[in-house]
């Protein structure tokens, strides 16, 4: 049997660091990853699952009226990944959003974002780091809790935006100590998970690798 094909979206960059880490995690889980970007948007065949990776800010004009321009942004990537999310939702294939990817899933579902978290931080630093410096509180009984096998963990943080108004069909299943949303899921979907942190940069932890392993596992018929 062929390995599941997992499309991993990202920017048109010559140094795709996140792609290398995500691809490693997916291969370890038994999948065949393929990198898609705005300039290379076509997979060799319809993917069995999709990962929307992290990166630049999302254009606030997509969710806020009269929003000012904020740099850096990548409108071509926004359009491309919105299309990938809509296709994935339409086909019902497993979908994982990482950081910006989680935010974009929320926007596609009609939600909004905090454009800058500094003004609502009280208990944790707003410093960005790939190391596990923040505390995640997971909602008991959620799919995420089943994947991680814990209700509290340390996570990294490379963002200054996050989900504010929740998109249709999504539920919050993880927050940090400031009650900022760190994970959302759709319990009615085969697998739809958005995480605000970067599990690909914490491969030393089995519970982080299980996020990718579960995505791959859900590509198989129930």
FENKAPE-V156366 format. One record per residue. N is the residue number from 1. RES is the residue in three letters. PHI is phi in whole degrees, 0 to 359 (none if undefined). Layout:
BEGIN
n=[N:N]
res=[RES:RES]
phi=[PHI:PHI]
END
This chain:
BEGIN
n=[1:2:3:4:5:6:7:8:9:10:11:12:13:14:15:16:17:18:19:20:21:22:23:24:25:26:27:28:29:30:31:32:33:34:35:36:37:38:39:40:41:42:43:44:45:46:47:48:49:50:51:52:53:54:55:56:57:58:59:60:61:62:63:64:65:66:67:68:69:70:71:72:73:74:75:76:77:78:79:80:81:82:83:84:85:86:87:88:89:90:91:92:93:94:95:96:97:98:99:100:101:102:103:104:105:106:107:108:109:110:111:112:113:114:115:116:117:118:119:120:121:122:123:124:125:126:127:128:129:130:131:132:133:134:135:136:137:138:139:140:141:142:143:144:145:146:147:148:149:150:151:152:153:154:155:156:157:158:159:160:161:162:163:164:165:166:167:168:169:170:171:172:173:174:175:176:177:178:179:180:181:182:183:184:185:186:187:188:189:190:191:192:193:194:195:196:197:198:199:200:201:202:203:204:205:206:207:208:209:210:211:212:213:214:215:216:217:218:219:220:221:222]
res=[UNK:UNK:UNK:UNK:UNK:UNK:UNK:UNK:UNK:UNK:UNK:UNK:UNK:UNK:UNK:UNK:UNK:UNK:UNK:UNK:UNK:UNK:UNK:UNK:UNK:UNK:UNK:UNK:UNK:UNK:UNK:UNK:UNK:UNK:UNK:UNK:UNK:UNK:UNK:UNK:UNK:UNK:UNK:UNK:UNK:UNK:UNK:UNK:UNK:UNK:UNK:UNK:UNK:UNK:UNK:UNK:UNK:UNK:UNK:UNK:UNK:UNK:UNK:UNK:UNK:UNK:UNK:UNK:UNK:UNK:UNK:UNK:UNK:UNK:UNK:UNK:UNK:UNK:UNK:UNK:UNK:UNK:UNK:UNK:UNK:UNK:UNK:UNK:UNK:UNK:UNK:UNK:UNK:UNK:UNK:UNK:UNK:UNK:UNK:UNK:UNK:UNK:UNK:UNK:UNK:UNK:UNK:UNK:UNK:UNK:UNK:UNK:UNK:UNK:UNK:UNK:UNK:UNK:UNK:UNK:UNK:UNK:UNK:UNK:UNK:UNK:UNK:UNK:UNK:UNK:UNK:UNK:UNK:UNK:UNK:UNK:UNK:UNK:UNK:UNK:UNK:UNK:UNK:UNK:UNK:UNK:UNK:UNK:UNK:UNK:UNK:UNK:UNK:UNK:UNK:UNK:UNK:UNK:UNK:UNK:UNK:UNK:UNK:UNK:UNK:UNK:UNK:UNK:UNK:UNK:UNK:UNK:UNK:UNK:UNK:UNK:UNK:UNK:UNK:UNK:UNK:UNK:UNK:UNK:UNK:UNK:UNK:UNK:UNK:UNK:UNK:UNK:UNK:UNK:UNK:UNK:UNK:UNK:UNK:UNK:UNK:UNK:UNK:UNK:UNK:UNK:UNK:UNK:UNK:UNK:UNK:UNK:UNK:UNK:UNK:UNK:UNK:UNK:UNK:UNK:UNK:UNK]
phi=[none:289:287:301:269:244:279:242:273:186:277:278:230:275:231:277:302:300:303:297:290:294:300:300:297:289:297:297:275:99:256:251:279:225:272:240:222:305:274:228:270:258:283:294:204:304:290:275:199:223:242:261:272:278:155:295:301:276:304:297:296:283:221:233:289:55:285:286:290:230:256:274:225:219:302:297:292:306:298:298:285:300:298:296:295:297:296:296:296:295:274:74:276:303:222:239:249:247:56:305:297:296:296:289:301:298:294:300:278:96:271:227:234:285:279:204:278:302:284:246:283:230:248:227:286:267:294:272:204:281:270:287:249:239:259:258:251:259:288:298:84:281:298:298:299:293:290:281:61:195:247:208:200:263:227:268:205:229:223:229:237:195:298:248:277:282:285:299:83:266:229:282:235:201:222:262:291:268:65:283:296:241:200:226:212:244:293:268:267:306:196:222:225:239:241:280:267:244:295:295:268:234:290:287:257:300:290:283:296:295:300:289:296:291:305:295:299:285:286:276:303:292]
END
